[in-house]
Amino acid sequence: MEQHLEPGREDILKAAQRIQPYIHRTPVMTCSAIDNLAGASIYFKCENLQKAGAFKSRGATNAVFSIDPYDLKQGVATHSSGNHAAALARAAHLKNIPAYIVMPENSSKVKIAAVKTYGGKISFCTPTLEAREEKLNEVLNETNAFEIHPYNNFSVIAGQATAALEFTEDQPGLDVLIVPVGGGGLLSGTALAVHYFSPSTKVIAAEPSGADDAYQSFYQKRLIPSLNPNTIADGLLTSLGTLTFPIIRRLVNDIVTVNDQATMEAMKLVWERMKIIIEPSSAVALAMVLRHKQRFAGQKIGIIISGGNVDLMHLPWL
């Protein structure tokens, strides 16, 4: 059966059903202090409270559970600096198969520890995309494992779309839904879910100004790779994918960049006011809203808090 290049309405609904026993339906939270500061009504979908601490559990679980069992016999493999690594290791653990994870040697200690907790077998490499891909090819040749890309994968995108599906069910009538963008798995999935289940809602992405390849790609209408990104948002360093970019070009309304100082302030604000732990990559979306208050004034805004995996010994404001 030929697979379409992007998940359709039924693919997203099937993904939601498939992963439901293995993930949390995360809560939607509000904070009047932040609403007052923004001059808008903001609803936070808390994927920092997801299994393995990030939305990535949705895509990884959907991918692993939709693969033919014959193809899974030798396990699964990927390269990832963090949240997808832990999510894939967990999904593999649920299936009782090995997970081979290539991680850059400068990955956060907390994310390395999470992968080990779920039984992932880690191979380290130098922190460049070329090194990651080279090492992964070695691992795939040695193990015959099935590769599951962190975002450039049909089933991963369908899985990530389930966060926005739940959001539109639990909080209908959002004017805007804002998510951070790195490789574009969450953004493309969100854009598809909104397109199918809440078509009047706009989708906007927030991106660090020190890693603005998605912004450049979006406005130059061609895929521009992420070269030497420099940002505290360590989950947003990767380039868009060949599957994610066309969806983003077609269905996303805007991509807006924000600097690390604003991201750090937004992260601290959420910790202090909402009493929940979010990582810098998650804070980019709120930072963008607070930097562009006039644009969002009086609106009903949804923000997906993408994850909460933070090294508590290396907080950005220390």
N, C-alpha and C positions, 0 to 999 in steps of 0.2 A: 504493500500500500504506500503510495507516495504521500510524504508528509509536507504540509504547507510550510512556507518559510516563517510564518508567525502564528501563534496560537489564536484560535477563534473563540467565540463565546462558549461553545460546548467544551473546548479543551480546558478553559479556566474553571468551569463548573465541575468537570471531572477531576481536575487537580485538587480542588477544594475538598471534594468527597474522599479522594484517595489519601490525602495527608491528614485529614481531620483527626484520626485516632492518635496521631504521633506529634501533634503540635498544640500550642495554646491558641485559643481565640483571644488575642490580646485585648486589654481594656482600652477604651478611649477616655482620656482624662482632660480636664480643663483647669485653668488657674486664673482666678480673677485679677491677681496682681499683674500677670503678664498681659491679660486682655486690656487692662487699663493703660499699661505702658504702650501697647501696640495700637490702641484705639480700634480694636477689631475683636471678633469672637473667634478664638483659636481652639481647635480640637486636636489633641495629640493622640495618635494611634501608637501605643507603646510597644513597639517591637524590640525594645531593650529588655522587655520582660518575656521574650520568646525563648523557646528551648535553645540552648547554646548561646543565648544572649543577643540574637540578631535575626532579622527577617530571612537571612540566608538559609535557615532551617527549612523554610517553605520550598524553595527551589531545589535544594539538595535532596530532600525527602521525596519530592515529586519525581525527580529524575531517577533516583535509585529504585523507587517502587514502580516505575513504569517501564523499566528495562526488562527484556526477556531474561528469565532466570539462567538460561544457558550462557548468555553473554556476561553474567555476573560471577560465574564460577571462579574466575581468577581475581576477583575483587575490583575495586574502582580506584582511579587515580586522578589527581589534579595538581595544579600549582596555585598557591594562594598565600597571601601574607597574613591571613587571619580568620575572618568570620566564616568564609566558605569552607576553609580547611576544617574547622571545628564542626561545622554543620554536616559536611560530607562524612567525616569520621563517625559522627553520631548516627547518621542514616545507615552507614555500612554496618555499624555495630548492631543496629536494630535488625538487620538482615543476616547478621552473623557471617559477614564476609570481610576480608581485609580492605583497608583504605591506605593507599600510598600517597603521601602528601609532600610535595616539594615546596619548601618555604625559604624565603630569603634569610640569610644569617642575621639580619638586623630586625627581624620580626619581633613584635612585642612579646615579652616573657609570658604575659598573662594568656596571650593567644596560643603560644607554643604549648603551655601547660594544659590548655583546654583540649587541644588536639590529642595530647598524650592521655588525658583522662578518658577519652572515648576510644582509645586503643589504636589511634592512627600511627602509621609507621612513617616517620619524618626523614626526608633527605634535605639537607641544607645546600644552598647555592649562594653565589654573590648576588647582590640586590639589583640585577638588571633583568629586563624582560627576556633578552636573548638567553641569559644564563638559566632563567627559570624554564624556558621552553626546551633548551638543550638537555637540562637535567631530567625534565619530565619525559622526553623522548627516550633517554637511557632507561628510566624506570619502566616505561611502557614496554620496551624491548625485553627487559629482564623478566618482567612479571606477567606479560600479556593481559594486564588489567584493562578495564574499560574506562576510557577518559571521560570525565564529566567537567566541562569547562565552567569556570565560576559564573559566567554570564552569557557567553555566546552559544547558547544551547536552548533549543525549543522548549524542552520540559522544565528547565530551570526558569525561563521567562514566565511560563504558564504558572509555575509554583509561586513566583514572586508576585504575580498578579492577584493572588488570593488575598493579600493584605488589603489592597484597595477595594476588592470585592466586599470583604467584611466591613470595611470602613463605610462604604456607601450604603450598606444595609443598616448599620448601627447608627449612622449619622447622616441621614438623607438630606439633600438640598444644599450641599457645600457649594459655595461660589468658586472656590479655588482649592486644588489639592497640590501641596508642595512636597517634593522629595529631593534628597541629595542625589547627585549623579557622579559615578565613577566610571565603571564599565557599561552602565546603562541597563543592567538586568532589572533592577527595581523600577527605574524610570519607564522603560519600555513596557513592562508588565502593568504598571500603574496606568499608563496611557491607554493600553488596550482595555483594561477593566473599566476605566471611566468611560471610554468610547462605547462600550457595550451596555454598561449598567447605570451610568449617570451622565448622559451625553451633554447636559447643560453645564457640567462642572469643567472649569479650565484646569489644565495641568501645567505647572511651572516647575522647572528644576533649579536647584541652588548648587553652585559649584565654587570651590575655593579659587580666588584670583591667581594663586600661585600654581594652579593645576587646571587651567581653563581650556583644555583641548576640546571638551564637549561644546562649550560656548563658541569656540572658533569653528568647529566642524558644523555646528547648527547654522551659523550665519554665513559661512563660506560655502555651505551646501556640498561639502566633500569631507571625507574622513581624514582628520588631522590627528596624528598620533601624539600621545602624551610623552614629551621629551623633558627630562630633568625636572619633574614636578617638585615644588617646594611648598609644603603645607603641613600643619599639625594634624590635618584630617587624613590619617594614614589609610583609611578605607577608600579614599577617592583618588588614588594615584594612577589607576589604569586607564587605558584608552578605550573608547567605545568599540563595540564589536560589529562585524558585518551583518549580524542578525538584529542587533539592538538599534543601530543607527537609522536604518530606513523607517522603523516604527516611530522613533523619536522625531525624525524630520517631518513625518506626516501628521502625527497626532499631538505633539507637545506644543503648547502655545508660546513658551519663552524659556530661555535659560539665562539666569542672572548670576553674576559672580559677587563674591563677598570676601573681604580680607580676613586673615587669621585672627587679628585683634578682635574683630566683631564676633567671630565664631567662638573665641575663648570667653568673651563676655556673656554670650548667649548660653554657653554650656554651664558657666558658673551660676547664671540666673536660674536655670532649670534645677540645678543641684540645690540651690538655696531655697527657692520658692516652692518647687514641686516635690522636693525630697526624693527624687529618683536619680539614678546614675545613668548618664548618657555619655557617649563617646564624642570626640570632636566632629567626626563625620556626620553625626546626627544633628549637631548644633548648627550646622551651616544653614539649614532651612529656616530656623527661627531667626538667626542672625540676619538673613536676607530680608525677612519681613520687617524686622525692627529698623533696618537701614532704609527701608522704602515705605515708611508708614503711610504717606499720602496715597500711594498706589493701592494700598489694601484697606484703607480706613473704612470702618463700618461693615466690612464683609465677613462672611462666615467661611473661615479658613481651616482646612485640614492639613496637618503636618504628620507625615510618617516619621516617627523617631526610629531610625534604622537599626540602632544597636547600642549596647551599653557595656562593651568590653574594654575596660580601661585599666592600664597599669597604675595602680594607686601610688606607687613610689615615684612615678614620673608624670605628675599632672601638669598640664601646659602652663598653669599660672604660678607654679612653684619656681 
